[in-house]
Amino acid sequence: MTKMAKNKTILYALILAITLIAPFAFPTFGTQLATLWLMIIVALTWDMTGGQMGYNSLGNIFFYGTGMYVAALISLGMVYDIGEYTSAAGGGIFVFSDAEYFSGIFLGVLGAGVFCAITAFLIGLITFGLRGPYFAIGTLGVAIAAGELVSNWEWVGGGQGISLPVYPNDLDEGKIFFYFLFATTGVVLFIFLQWFYRTRFGAAINAIRDDEEKADAMGIHTLRYKLITWSIAAFFVGIVGGISGFQLIHFEPLETAYQTTSLGIFMVVCVLLGGKGTLWGPVIGAIMFQVFKEVTWTYLLGWQWVALGALIIVTVVYFKDGVMGWLVRMRPEWFGIRVEESK
């Protein structure tokens, strides 16, 4: 085993240990730690198309919100009539057993991922005919339209949203439960992407990013690669959207599910901050952004959005390649890049 491989193994073991210990070592920050994993996941999935494939989407929040609703509707529909449940407006009494609650979560979350993957494939047949800013605006339009549609759809709760059953056991135990749902999804996604980017498929989507016309001329079925990549990203975003719905207990369409002006932008900022087109960039960017957001929320409550805006400007102007790009330039030996000294 080379020194670099050994160091990588130690690093991964350390990260895994921190992941397992964190919710018990910092029990009062259980929700914040779960949110950190959420940010890592949405950043990694956005980079699949925006960084690795060169298609910058502003509509990935569509899959997050849709995942919330699909998971909720599957879970509720297994036990009650959905129209009756959502029209009760707090007047009805709906009881869920432990078995109904947990089976509803796992089937709902899985169904949300599958539904979002299929939806991404179908939407991509239209939106991938667009390029550059037109693709970004087109996907943003899909997310905004979905939020407005759901907010006027009374069968799914309309503008008042949907309330889900509360975690049946101790609430502190519930925080740990949801933390590990997010963390497990994040670890699985990271391991998958580490393999995925090393395959011929990963090389093909990089070729699309570098020059799609040449990739097409070389015989690469570019539309097929774009659709599959976006569908995989949507699958994981739909899953964490579903988990978030149960964690929040109550959510509504515009401010919670299809939050285009907050989470929809934050996932992009995380990638830009960490470095587009890299495996670790979105992870580092998500951690830095979430810490910055929590600190400014605590100490600069009235100025938080100003501080976040300043962070975006500084990142775009001075760190165009993100933290990972800056590290590669400053410490290439850390990444196995040999630089010959000039004589």
N, C-alpha and C positions, 0 to 999 in steps of 0.2 A: 504494500500500500504506500503510495507516494505521500509526501508531506502534505500536499494540498488536499488530497482525498481524506487523509486523517483529520486535518483541521475542519473539513466540511462535515465529517461524521460527528466530531465533537460539537460543532455548532448546532447541528440538527438535534442532537441528543439534549443539548442545553435548552433549545427552544421548546422541545417537547416537554421537558421537565417543568419549565416555566408555565407552559400552557396548562398542565395538569395541576400545578400547585396554586396558580394565581387566584382562582375564586375562593379558595380556602384561606390563603394568606391575606387577601384583601376583600373580606366579605361585604364591606360597605360599598365597594365599587363594582359589585356584580353586574349591574346594568350597564355601566360604562365599559366594562371589559367585554361584555357581549356585543355592545355597539361597535367596539374596536374591531372585532372579528367581522361584523357586518360590513364595515368600511373596507376591510382587506378584501373581502369576497367581491363586492361590487367593483372595486378598483381592478382586481385581477381580471374579472369578466369583461369590463370595459376595454382593457388593454388588449384583449384577444382580437377585437376588431379594430380598435383605434390605434394601438401601438404595433401589433404584429402584422395586421393586414392593411392598415392605412385608411380605414373607413371610420372617420370620427362620428360617432352617434351621439345625439343629444336626447335620444328616446329610450335608452335602456331602462329608465324609470317606469316605462310602460309595463315591463315584465315584473318589476317589483310590485307595483300596485295590482296587476292582474293576478299575480301569485297570491297576494293577500286574499282577494275575493274568491278565487277558485278554491283555495284551501278551506276557507270559512264555509263556503256553500257545500262542499263535499262533506265536511264534518257535521254541519247542521242538518243536511239532507239525509244523513244516515239515521237520524233520530226523530226529527220533526219535519213538518211541512214548512218549507222555507218562506213562502208567502205569509203564512200565519205567524211565523216567528218574527219576521221583520216588521209586520204591521202591528205588532202588539204594543209598540211604543212604550215599553216598560210596564205595561199593565198585566202581562201574562207571567206565569211562573213556569219556567222551563228548567227541568232538573236533568243533569247528566251524571251517569255513574262513572266511576274511575275508568272502567273498561271502555266506555263510550268516549270519554275524553281523550285517552291516549291513543286508541285506535283511530279516532277522528283526526288527531294531529298527524300521525304518521301516514295515513292514507291521503289526507288532505294535502300535506306538503308534497308527497310524491306525485299526486295528481296535478298539483300546481306546476311542478317542474316539467312534467310531460306536456301539459296543455300549453305552457309558455314556449316550449321548444317547437311544437307544431305551429303555433301562432307565428313565431319568428320566421319559420320556413315560408309560410304563406305570405306574410308581410314583405319578406325579403324578395319575393318574386317581383314585387312592384318597386320597392325602394332601392334595390341594388341596380336599377336602371339609372339611378342618379349618381353623380360624382361630387366630391369635394363638399363645399358648403351647402349644396342643394340636398345632398344625402343627409347632412346634419339637420337642416331645417325640416326636411321631410319626416324624419323620425321623431323630431320634436313635435311636429304637428299631430302625429299618431298618438303620442302620449297625452297631449292637451285634449284632443278630441275624446280619448277614452275617459279621461277624468270628467269631462262635461257630460258624456253619455251616461256614465254610471251615477253621477250626482242627480240625474233626472229619471233614473230607473227605479221606480218604487219597489219593485219585487225584490231588489237587493238592498233595500234600505234607503235609497235616494240620498239626499244631502245629509241626513242624520247618521248615515253609516250603519255599521253592524257591531253589535256587542257579542262577544264570545264568552263561553264559560270560563270561570276563574280556575287557576291551577288548584286541583282538589286537595292538596296537602299543605304543609307549611310554606308560607310565601318565600322565606329565605331558601328553602329547598328548591322552590320553583325558579329562583334566580340562577341557581347552580344548574338546574335542568336545562334552562334555555341557553345558558352560557355554553354548555357542552354540545348542544345541538348546533349552535353557530360554529364553535371551534372545530367540531368533527367535520362539518361541511367545508370549512376553510382548509383544513389539513388535507382532506380528500381532493379538493380542487387544486391545491398547490402541488401535490404529488402527481396528479393527472397532468397538469400543465408542464411539469418538469419533464415528463416523458413525451408529451404531445409535441412540444416545440423541437424535440430532437428527431422526430420522425420525418418522413418525406412529405407528409401532410403539412407539418410546420414549415418546411422549406418552401412548399408551394405557396402558402399564404404570405410568406416573406417576399416571394417573387412578385406576388400581386401588389404588395406595398411598394416595392422598388420600381416596378414598371409593368403595369397590368397589360398593356398592349403587347409587349414582348413576351410576357408569360402566356398570353392567349395564343400568340404565334408559335410558341414552343409546344403547343398541344395541351396545355393545362386547361382543364374545364373550369374557368375562373368562377362562373356563377355557382357551380356545384360546391366549390370550396368555400365560397363566401356564405352560402346558405347553411352549410353544415357547421361552420365556425360560429356563426351568429346563433344558431339553434342550440349549440352546446352552451354558449354563454347565457342564453335565455333560460335554459334548464336550471342552471345554478342560481340565477337571479330570482327565478320563480320560487325556488325552494326557500331561499332566505326571506323572500317576501311573505311566504306562507308562515314561516316561523315567527316573523315579526308581528303578524296579525294576532297570533295567540299570545305572544309576549305582551303586546300592548293592551289586550283584552277588548278595547273598543277602538275602532278606526273609522274614519270617514274619507270620502274620495279625494278631495282637492288638497287638503293640508297634510294628510297622513299617507294615503296610498300613492297617488300620482303627484308627488311633491316635486314638480319639475324645477322650481326655482331654488330648492335647497339640496336635497340628496341627489337629484338629477345633475346638478352642477358639481357638487362635492366629489362625486366619484371621478369626474374628469380632472378636477384640481389635484386629487391624490396622485393620479398617474403622472400628471405634469410635474408635480413636486418631486416624485421619486425617480421618474425617468421612463419615458415611453419605450415600448418594444423590448423590455427586459423582464426577467422573471421576478427579480427582487425589488425592482423599482416601485411597482404598485404597493407592495407590502410596506416598504420603508416610507413611502409617501403617505399611506393611510395612517400609519402609526404617528408620524410627525403631525399630520393634519388634525387627527383626533385629539392628540395631546394639546396642540395649539388651541383648538376649539374649546376644550374643557377649561383650559387656563383662562382664556379670554372671557368665557362665560362666568367664571368665578370672580375674576378681578376687574373685568372691563365690561360689565353687563350691558351698559348703555352704548358701548362703543364696539361691541363684538363684531357686528357686520362691517364696520369700518376697518377693523383689524384684519378680518378675513379678506376683505377686498384688497388691502395693502399687501397681504401675503400673496394673493394671486398675481398682482402687478409685479412684485419683486421676483416671483418665480418665473414669469413669462419673459421679463426683461433681462435678468441676470443669470438665470439657471435654465436656459432653453433646453438643455439635455437632462435636466433634473439632477438630483443628488447622485444617482448612479453614474451619469455621464461625467459629472465633476470628479467623482472618485476614480473612474477609469483613467482620466487625464492626469490626476495627481498621484495615484498609486496603482499604476498598471500591473505591477508585480503581484498585487493582491488577487488579480483575476487571471493569473497565468500568462500575462503578456510580457514578453521579453523585449526590453528596449536597449539597443546597443548604444553605449556611450560614445559620443563624438570624440575623436582624437585631436 
